[in-house]
């Protein structure tokens, strides 16, 4: 789990398979350098739908803004980005279409 610049850099420099949630909903924690290194090391940026589901209205709004920036950086550097369910309870499960729609909102 990212949500902190230091953890994000550590994950991409040490070639983790995924970098989950690189930003907090309060502020963007990903920059061009992290996105570039993630692309070079073939690391996928993973967004958890369940975090958006659990967030309040203001947090969700800030999350959309921050993850739109993440999506732009990923496109610029060719970094893979995916949306995962992240459900811990059955009530948090969503259809694959919902996950695709979240990604469409971030574009």
N, C-alpha and C positions, 0 to 999 in steps of 0.2 A: 504494500500500500504506500502510495506516495504522499500526497497532501503536504509536502514540504520540499523545498528546493534541494536540501542536502540529501534526503532519501531518494529523490528522483535521480540526482546525479550518481549516487551510489549504485542504484539499480541498473541504469543504462551503461555505466562504465564496467560493471561486473557481469554484463551479458545475461541478465535475467531473461526469462522467456516472455514475461508480461510486466508492464508497469501499470498497476491498478490505480485508478483515480489519482492522477498526478496533481490535481488541484483541489484545494478546499473550496467550499462554496463561498467563503468570505473573500478570498483573493486568489488571483492566478499564481500558481507556483511552478509554471513551466515556461521555459524560454527557448529561443531558437537553438542555443547550444545543446540543450537536452534533446530537443527534437532531432537535431542533426546526428548526434551520437546514437540515439535510438534507431534511426534509419540505417546508419552504418553497421550497427551490431544486430540488425534484424530483430528488434524488440517491438512487440505490439503494444500499443497504448490501449488499455482496457477501461471502459466506462461501465459502471455498475448501475443498471436501471433501478435497482432497489434503493440506492442512495437518493435518487431523485424522487422516488415514490414516498420515502419517509420524510423528506424535507418539507418544511413549511413553505408558504407562498413566497415570502421574501427570499429565503435561502434558495428555493428552486429557481427564481428569477435570476439571482446572482450566479447560480450554477450554470444556467444556460449561457449567460454572457461569458463566463470563464471558459466553458468547454467549447464555445464557438471559436475562441482564440486558439485553444488546443487543436481543434480541427483544422484551422487555417495553417498553423505551424506544421501539422502533420502532412497536409497536402503540399506545402511548399517544399518540404524536405523528403517527401516520399515515405514517410513513416506510416506503418500500418496502424489503423485504429478500428476497434471493434466495440460493440455494446454487448455486454453479458447481463444475464438476469440478476445474479447476485442474491437470489432469494434464499432466505434461511427458514422461511415458513411457507407452507402451502398457499396461504393467502397472498403472498408476494409474487407468486408465479404469474407470468404474463405470456401472451402468445408471441411467436417470432415476429409477427407483423408489428406488434407494439415496439419491439426492440429496433426494428428497421425505421419506424416512425420517429423514434427518439433521435436516431442518427440523422434523419432527414431534417429535423428541427435544428440541428447543430450546423447544418450547411448554409 
